[in-house]
Amino acid sequence: QVQLVESGGGLVQPGGSLRLSCVASGMIFSIYDMTWYRQTPGKQRELVATITSGGSAYYADSVKGRFTISRDNAKTTAYLELNSLKPEDMAVYYCKAHWVRAGREYWGQGTQVTVSS
């Protein structure tokens, strides 16, 4: 079955960096758009960045210039590079795979990012 597994979260000081990974299995990874979301308690899940199957990337204004989304189809992995982290970036980060044409989507279990001094 389809599985998405995020990793790379952790505790980092403000201004620090992390790289999140989302490894996919059980699917034809290259045809899926990949999106990173984040969520904090009591708030709705927020779209952070998307990379399409064709490699086009889009970002939320709040992370533009600080975060970079990428993908490696050979490794069936999507990445989110987080730089210049701020306390307000602290959240659980989730990846989603979305096959637009078929209307299929799958979610990972999330990875916690904590930004604190």
TINU-73495 format. One record per residue: x, y, z negated of N, C-alpha, C in turn; residue number from 1. Coordinates in steps of 0.1 Angstrom, whole numbers, plus 5000, padded with zeros to 4 digits. Layout:
<node n_x="X" n_y="Y" n_z="Z" ca_x="X" ca_y="Y" ca_z="Z" c_x="X" c_y="Y" c_z="Z" seq="NUM"/>
...
//
This chain:
<node n_x="5008" n_y="4988" n_z="5000" ca_x="5000" ca_y="5000" ca_z="5000" c_x="5009" c_y="5012" c_z="5000" seq="1"/>
<node n_x="5002" n_y="5024" n_z="5003" ca_x="5010" ca_y="5036" ca_z="5003" c_x="5014" c_y="5040" c_z="4989" seq="2"/>
<node n_x="5026" n_y="5045" n_z="4988" ca_x="5031" ca_y="5050" ca_z="4975" c_x="5040" c_y="5062" c_z="4977" seq="3"/>
<node n_x="5038" n_y="5072" n_z="4969" ca_x="5047" ca_y="5084" ca_z="4969" c_x="5053" c_y="5085" c_z="4955" seq="4"/>
<node n_x="5066" n_y="5086" n_z="4954" ca_x="5072" ca_y="5086" ca_z="4941" c_x="5081" c_y="5099" c_z="4941" seq="5"/>
<node n_x="5078" n_y="5108" n_z="4932" ca_x="5086" ca_y="5120" ca_z="4930" c_x="5096" c_y="5118" c_z="4919" seq="6"/>
<node n_x="5107" n_y="5125" n_z="4921" ca_x="5118" ca_y="5125" ca_z="4911" c_x="5125" c_y="5138" c_z="4912" seq="7"/>
<node n_x="5134" n_y="5140" n_z="4902" ca_x="5143" ca_y="5152" ca_z="4902" c_x="5139" c_y="5163" c_z="4893" seq="8"/>
<node n_x="5128" n_y="5162" n_z="4886" ca_x="5124" ca_y="5172" ca_z="4877" c_x="5132" c_y="5171" c_z="4864" seq="9"/>
<node n_x="5131" n_y="5181" n_z="4856" ca_x="5139" ca_y="5182" ca_z="4844" c_x="5138" c_y="5195" c_z="4838" seq="10"/>
<node n_x="5147" n_y="5197" n_z="4828" ca_x="5149" ca_y="5210" ca_z="4821" c_x="5160" c_y="5218" c_z="4827" seq="11"/>
<node n_x="5157" n_y="5230" n_z="4830" ca_x="5167" ca_y="5239" ca_z="4836" c_x="5165" c_y="5253" c_z="4830" seq="12"/>
<node n_x="5176" n_y="5260" n_z="4830" ca_x="5176" ca_y="5274" ca_z="4824" c_x="5171" c_y="5283" c_z="4835" seq="13"/>
<node n_x="5165" n_y="5295" n_z="4831" ca_x="5161" ca_y="5305" ca_z="4842" c_x="5173" c_y="5308" c_z="4850" seq="14"/>
<node n_x="5170" n_y="5309" n_z="4863" ca_x="5181" ca_y="5312" ca_z="4873" c_x="5187" c_y="5299" c_z="4878" seq="15"/>
<node n_x="5184" n_y="5288" n_z="4873" ca_x="5190" ca_y="5275" ca_z="4877" c_x="5183" c_y="5269" c_z="4889" seq="16"/>
<node n_x="5187" n_y="5257" n_z="4892" ca_x="5182" ca_y="5250" ca_z="4904" c_x="5179" c_y="5236" c_z="4902" seq="17"/>
<node n_x="5170" n_y="5231" n_z="4909" ca_x="5167" ca_y="5216" ca_z="4909" c_x="5164" c_y="5212" c_z="4924" seq="18"/>
<node n_x="5165" n_y="5199" n_z="4926" ca_x="5160" ca_y="5194" ca_z="4939" c_x="5151" c_y="5182" c_z="4936" seq="19"/>
<node n_x="5139" n_y="5184" n_z="4940" ca_x="5129" ca_y="5173" ca_z="4939" c_x="5128" c_y="5165" c_z="4951" seq="20"/>
<node n_x="5126" n_y="5152" n_z="4949" ca_x="5125" ca_y="5142" ca_z="4960" c_x="5111" c_y="5135" c_z="4959" seq="21"/>
<node n_x="5106" n_y="5132" n_z="4971" ca_x="5093" ca_y="5125" ca_z="4972" c_x="5096" c_y="5113" c_z="4982" seq="22"/>
<node n_x="5097" n_y="5101" n_z="4977" ca_x="5100" ca_y="5090" ca_z="4985" c_x="5087" c_y="5083" c_z="4988" seq="23"/>
<node n_x="5084" n_y="5081" n_z="5001" ca_x="5072" ca_y="5075" ca_z="5006" c_x="5075" c_y="5060" c_z="5010" seq="24"/>
<node n_x="5065" n_y="5052" n_z="5008" ca_x="5065" ca_y="5038" ca_z="5013" c_x="5051" c_y="5034" c_z="5018" seq="25"/>
<node n_x="5051" n_y="5024" n_z="5026" ca_x="5038" ca_y="5018" ca_z="5031" c_x="5031" c_y="5027" c_z="5041" seq="26"/>
<node n_x="5038" n_y="5036" n_z="5047" ca_x="5031" ca_y="5045" ca_z="5057" c_x="5041" c_y="5049" c_z="5068" seq="27"/>
<node n_x="5036" n_y="5054" n_z="5079" ca_x="5044" ca_y="5059" ca_z="5089" c_x="5047" c_y="5073" c_z="5086" seq="28"/>
<node n_x="5058" n_y="5075" n_z="5078" ca_x="5061" ca_y="5088" ca_z="5072" c_x="5062" c_y="5099" c_z="5082" seq="29"/>
<node n_x="5067" n_y="5097" n_z="5094" ca_x="5070" ca_y="5108" ca_z="5103" c_x="5057" c_y="5115" c_z="5109" seq="30"/>
<node n_x="5046" n_y="5108" n_z="5108" ca_x="5033" ca_y="5115" ca_z="5113" c_x="5026" c_y="5123" c_z="5102" seq="31"/>
<node n_x="5030" n_y="5122" n_z="5090" ca_x="5024" ca_y="5129" ca_z="5079" c_x="5030" c_y="5143" c_z="5077" seq="32"/>
<node n_x="5021" n_y="5153" n_z="5075" ca_x="5025" ca_y="5165" ca_z="5069" c_x="5028" c_y="5163" c_z="5054" seq="33"/>
<node n_x="5038" n_y="5169" n_z="5049" ca_x="5042" ca_y="5167" ca_z="5034" c_x="5040" c_y="5181" c_z="5027" seq="34"/>
<node n_x="5034" n_y="5181" n_z="5016" ca_x="5031" ca_y="5193" ca_z="5008" c_x="5035" c_y="5191" c_z="4994" seq="35"/>
<node n_x="5041" n_y="5201" n_z="4988" ca_x="5044" ca_y="5201" ca_z="4974" c_x="5034" c_y="5211" c_z="4967" seq="36"/>
<node n_x="5028" n_y="5206" n_z="4956" ca_x="5019" ca_y="5214" ca_z="4948" c_x="5025" c_y="5214" c_z="4934" seq="37"/>
<node n_x="5020" n_y="5223" n_z="4926" ca_x="5023" ca_y="5224" ca_z="4912" c_x="5011" c_y="5227" c_z="4904" seq="38"/>
<node n_x="5011" n_y="5223" n_z="4891" ca_x="5000" ca_y="5225" ca_z="4882" c_x="5005" c_y="5227" c_z="4868" seq="39"/>
<node n_x="4999" n_y="5237" n_z="4862" ca_x="5001" ca_y="5239" ca_z="4847" c_x="4988" c_y="5236" c_z="4840" seq="40"/>
<node n_x="4989" n_y="5233" n_z="4827" ca_x="4977" ca_y="5230" ca_z="4820" c_x="4967" c_y="5242" c_z="4821" seq="41"/>
<node n_x="4954" n_y="5238" n_z="4823" ca_x="4944" ca_y="5248" ca_z="4824" c_x="4942" c_y="5255" c_z="4837" seq="42"/>
<node n_x="4951" n_y="5252" n_z="4846" ca_x="4951" ca_y="5260" ca_z="4859" c_x="4949" c_y="5250" c_z="4871" seq="43"/>
<node n_x="4944" n_y="5255" n_z="4882" ca_x="4942" ca_y="5247" ca_z="4894" c_x="4955" c_y="5244" c_z="4900" seq="44"/>
<node n_x="4956" n_y="5232" n_z="4907" ca_x="4967" ca_y="5229" ca_z="4914" c_x="4970" c_y="5239" c_z="4925" seq="45"/>
<node n_x="4983" n_y="5243" n_z="4926" ca_x="4987" ca_y="5254" ca_z="4935" c_x="4996" c_y="5249" c_z="4946" seq="46"/>
<node n_x="4993" n_y="5252" n_z="4958" ca_x="5002" ca_y="5248" ca_z="4969" c_x="5015" c_y="5256" c_z="4969" seq="47"/>
<node n_x="5026" n_y="5249" n_z="4969" ca_x="5039" ca_y="5255" ca_z="4969" c_x="5045" c_y="5256" c_z="4983" seq="48"/>
<node n_x="5046" n_y="5245" n_z="4990" ca_x="5052" ca_y="5245" ca_z="5003" c_x="5047" c_y="5233" c_z="5011" seq="49"/>
<node n_x="5047" n_y="5235" n_z="5024" ca_x="5043" ca_y="5224" ca_z="5033" c_x="5053" c_y="5223" c_z="5044" seq="50"/>
<node n_x="5056" n_y="5211" n_z="5048" ca_x="5064" ca_y="5209" ca_z="5060" c_x="5056" c_y="5199" c_z="5069" seq="51"/>
<node n_x="5054" n_y="5204" n_z="5081" ca_x="5045" ca_y="5196" ca_z="5090" c_x="5053" c_y="5184" c_z="5096" seq="52"/>
<node n_x="5046" n_y="5175" n_z="5103" ca_x="5052" ca_y="5164" ca_z="5109" c_x="5062" c_y="5168" c_z="5120" seq="53"/>
<node n_x="5060" n_y="5180" n_z="5125" ca_x="5069" ca_y="5186" ca_z="5135" c_x="5081" c_y="5194" c_z="5129" seq="54"/>
<node n_x="5081" n_y="5195" n_z="5116" ca_x="5092" ca_y="5202" ca_z="5109" c_x="5090" c_y="5217" c_z="5106" seq="55"/>
<node n_x="5078" n_y="5222" n_z="5109" ca_x="5075" ca_y="5236" ca_z="5105" c_x="5072" c_y="5237" c_z="5090" seq="56"/>
<node n_x="5078" n_y="5247" n_z="5084" ca_x="5077" ca_y="5249" ca_z="5070" c_x="5069" c_y="5262" c_z="5066" seq="57"/>
<node n_x="5061" n_y="5261" n_z="5056" ca_x="5053" ca_y="5272" ca_z="5051" c_x="5054" c_y="5272" c_z="5036" seq="58"/>
<node n_x="5054" n_y="5285" n_z="5030" ca_x="5056" ca_y="5286" ca_z="5016" c_x="5046" c_y="5296" c_z="5010" seq="59"/>
<node n_x="5043" n_y="5293" n_z="4997" ca_x="5035" ca_y="5303" ca_z="4990" c_x="5044" c_y="5315" c_z="4988" seq="60"/>
<node n_x="5037" n_y="5327" n_z="4987" ca_x="5045" ca_y="5339" ca_z="4986" c_x="5053" c_y="5339" c_z="4973" seq="61"/>
<node n_x="5048" n_y="5333" n_z="4963" ca_x="5055" ca_y="5333" ca_z="4950" c_x="5068" c_y="5325" c_z="4950" seq="62"/>
<node n_x="5071" n_y="5317" n_z="4960" ca_x="5083" ca_y="5309" ca_z="4960" c_x="5091" c_y="5312" c_z="4973" seq="63"/>
<node n_x="5086" n_y="5320" n_z="4982" ca_x="5093" ca_y="5323" ca_z="4994" c_x="5107" c_y="5329" c_z="4991" seq="64"/>
<node n_x="5117" n_y="5324" n_z="4998" ca_x="5130" ca_y="5329" ca_z="4996" c_x="5138" c_y="5322" c_z="4985" seq="65"/>
<node n_x="5131" n_y="5315" n_z="4976" ca_x="5137" ca_y="5308" ca_z="4965" c_x="5136" c_y="5293" c_z="4967" seq="66"/>
<node n_x="5126" n_y="5288" n_z="4972" ca_x="5124" ca_y="5273" ca_z="4974" c_x="5125" c_y="5270" c_z="4989" seq="67"/>
<node n_x="5130" n_y="5257" n_z="4991" ca_x="5132" ca_y="5252" ca_z="5005" c_x="5126" c_y="5238" c_z="5006" seq="68"/>
<node n_x="5117" n_y="5236" n_z="5015" ca_x="5111" ca_y="5223" ca_z="5017" c_x="5118" c_y="5217" c_z="5029" seq="69"/>
<node n_x="5121" n_y="5204" n_z="5029" ca_x="5127" ca_y="5197" ca_z="5040" c_x="5122" c_y="5182" c_z="5040" seq="70"/>
<node n_x="5126" n_y="5175" n_z="5050" ca_x="5122" ca_y="5161" ca_z="5051" c_x="5133" c_y="5154" c_z="5059" seq="71"/>
<node n_x="5134" n_y="5141" n_z="5055" ca_x="5143" ca_y="5132" ca_z="5062" c_x="5134" c_y="5120" c_z="5066" seq="72"/>
<node n_x="5130" n_y="5119" n_z="5078" ca_x="5121" ca_y="5109" ca_z="5083" c_x="5128" c_y="5095" c_z="5082" seq="73"/>
<node n_x="5141" n_y="5094" n_z="5084" ca_x="5148" ca_y="5082" ca_z="5084" c_x="5148" c_y="5076" c_z="5069" seq="74"/>
<node n_x="5148" n_y="5085" n_z="5060" ca_x="5148" ca_y="5081" ca_z="5046" c_x="5133" c_y="5081" c_z="5040" seq="75"/>
<node n_x="5124" n_y="5084" n_z="5048" ca_x="5110" ca_y="5086" ca_z="5044" c_x="5109" c_y="5094" c_z="5031" seq="76"/>
<node n_x="5116" n_y="5105" n_z="5031" ca_x="5117" ca_y="5113" ca_z="5019" c_x="5114" c_y="5128" c_z="5022" seq="77"/>
<node n_x="5107" n_y="5135" n_z="5014" ca_x="5105" ca_y="5149" ca_z="5014" c_x="5112" c_y="5155" c_z="5002" seq="78"/>
<node n_x="5118" n_y="5167" n_z="5004" ca_x="5125" ca_y="5173" ca_z="4994" c_x="5119" c_y="5187" c_z="4991" seq="79"/>
<node n_x="5122" n_y="5192" n_z="4979" ca_x="5119" ca_y="5206" ca_z="4976" c_x="5131" c_y="5211" c_z="4967" seq="80"/>
<node n_x="5138" n_y="5220" n_z="4973" ca_x="5149" ca_y="5226" ca_z="4967" c_x="5144" c_y="5239" c_z="4959" seq="81"/>
<node n_x="5146" n_y="5239" n_z="4946" ca_x="5141" ca_y="5250" ca_z="4938" c_x="5153" c_y="5258" c_z="4933" seq="82"/>
<node n_x="5154" n_y="5271" n_z="4937" ca_x="5165" ca_y="5279" ca_z="4933" c_x="5160" c_y="5292" c_z="4926" seq="83"/>
<node n_x="5169" n_y="5298" n_z="4918" ca_x="5165" ca_y="5310" ca_z="4911" c_x="5152" c_y="5308" c_z="4903" seq="84"/>
<node n_x="5152" n_y="5297" n_z="4896" ca_x="5140" ca_y="5293" ca_z="4888" c_x="5136" c_y="5303" c_z="4878" seq="85"/>
<node n_x="5123" n_y="5305" n_z="4876" ca_x="5117" ca_y="5314" ca_z="4866" c_x="5109" c_y="5306" c_z="4857" seq="86"/>
<node n_x="5106" n_y="5312" n_z="4845" ca_x="5097" ca_y="5305" ca_z="4836" c_x="5083" c_y="5302" c_z="4842" seq="87"/>
<node n_x="5079" n_y="5310" n_z="4850" ca_x="5066" ca_y="5308" ca_z="4856" c_x="5065" c_y="5297" c_z="4867" seq="88"/>
<node n_x="5077" n_y="5292" n_z="4870" ca_x="5078" ca_y="5280" ca_z="4879" c_x="5076" c_y="5267" c_z="4872" seq="89"/>
<node n_x="5076" n_y="5268" n_z="4858" ca_x="5074" ca_y="5256" ca_z="4851" c_x="5060" c_y="5250" c_z="4853" seq="90"/>
<node n_x="5060" n_y="5237" n_z="4857" ca_x="5048" ca_y="5230" ca_z="4860" c_x="5051" c_y="5215" c_z="4863" seq="91"/>
<node n_x="5041" n_y="5208" n_z="4865" ca_x="5042" ca_y="5194" ca_z="4871" c_x="5041" c_y="5196" c_z="4886" seq="92"/>
<node n_x="5051" n_y="5191" n_z="4893" ca_x="5052" ca_y="5192" ca_z="4908" c_x="5047" c_y="5179" c_z="4914" seq="93"/>
<node n_x="5038" n_y="5180" n_z="4923" ca_x="5033" ca_y="5168" ca_z="4930" c_x="5035" c_y="5169" c_z="4945" seq="94"/>
<node n_x="5038" n_y="5157" n_z="4951" ca_x="5038" ca_y="5158" ca_z="4966" c_x="5026" c_y="5151" c_z="4971" seq="95"/>
<node n_x="5022" n_y="5155" n_z="4983" ca_x="5011" ca_y="5150" ca_z="4990" c_x="5014" c_y="5147" c_z="5004" seq="96"/>
<node n_x="5010" n_y="5136" n_z="5009" ca_x="5012" ca_y="5132" ca_z="5023" c_x="4998" c_y="5133" c_z="5030" seq="97"/>
<node n_x="4998" n_y="5140" n_z="5041" ca_x="4985" ca_y="5143" ca_z="5048" c_x="4986" c_y="5140" c_z="5062" seq="98"/>
<node n_x="4978" n_y="5130" n_z="5067" ca_x="4977" ca_y="5128" ca_z="5081" c_x="4965" c_y="5135" c_z="5086" seq="99"/>
<node n_x="4967" n_y="5146" n_z="5092" ca_x="4956" ca_y="5155" ca_z="5096" c_x="4946" c_y="5148" c_z="5105" seq="100"/>
<node n_x="4951" n_y="5142" n_z="5115" ca_x="4942" ca_y="5136" ca_z="5126" c_x="4933" c_y="5126" c_z="5120" seq="101"/>
<node n_x="4937" n_y="5118" n_z="5110" ca_x="4929" ca_y="5107" ca_z="5105" c_x="4922" c_y="5111" c_z="5092" seq="102"/>
<node n_x="4926" n_y="5123" n_z="5087" ca_x="4920" ca_y="5127" ca_z="5074" c_x="4924" c_y="5119" c_z="5062" seq="103"/>
<node n_x="4936" n_y="5114" n_z="5063" ca_x="4941" ca_y="5106" ca_z="5052" c_x="4951" c_y="5114" c_z="5044" seq="104"/>
<node n_x="4950" n_y="5113" n_z="5030" ca_x="4960" ca_y="5119" ca_z="5022" c_x="4963" c_y="5110" c_z="5010" seq="105"/>
<node n_x="4975" n_y="5112" n_z="5005" ca_x="4980" ca_y="5104" ca_z="4994" c_x="4988" c_y="5113" c_z="4985" seq="106"/>
<node n_x="4987" n_y="5110" n_z="4972" ca_x="4994" ca_y="5118" ca_z="4962" c_x="5004" c_y="5110" c_z="4954" seq="107"/>
<node n_x="5015" n_y="5117" n_z="4950" ca_x="5024" ca_y="5111" ca_z="4940" c_x="5019" c_y="5113" c_z="4926" seq="108"/>
<node n_x="5027" n_y="5108" n_z="4917" ca_x="5023" ca_y="5109" ca_z="4902" c_x="5028" c_y="5122" c_z="4895" seq="109"/>
<node n_x="5037" n_y="5129" n_z="4902" ca_x="5042" ca_y="5142" ca_z="4897" c_x="5055" c_y="5140" c_z="4889" seq="110"/>
<node n_x="5062" n_y="5152" n_z="4889" ca_x="5074" ca_y="5153" ca_z="4881" c_x="5075" c_y="5166" c_z="4874" seq="111"/>
<node n_x="5078" n_y="5166" n_z="4862" ca_x="5078" ca_y="5178" ca_z="4853" c_x="5090" c_y="5187" c_z="4856" seq="112"/>
<node n_x="5088" n_y="5199" n_z="4858" ca_x="5099" ca_y="5209" ca_z="4858" c_x="5097" c_y="5219" c_z="4847" seq="113"/>
<node n_x="5107" n_y="5220" n_z="4838" ca_x="5106" ca_y="5229" ca_z="4827" c_x="5117" c_y="5239" c_z="4828" seq="114"/>
<node n_x="5114" n_y="5252" n_z="4828" ca_x="5123" ca_y="5263" ca_z="4829" c_x="5123" c_y="5270" c_z="4815" seq="115"/>
<node n_x="5134" n_y="5269" n_z="4809" ca_x="5135" ca_y="5275" ca_z="4795" c_x="5150" c_y="5276" c_z="4791" seq="116"/>
<node n_x="5152" n_y="5287" n_z="4784" ca_x="5166" ca_y="5289" ca_z="4779" c_x="5167" c_y="5283" c_z="4765" seq="117"/>
//
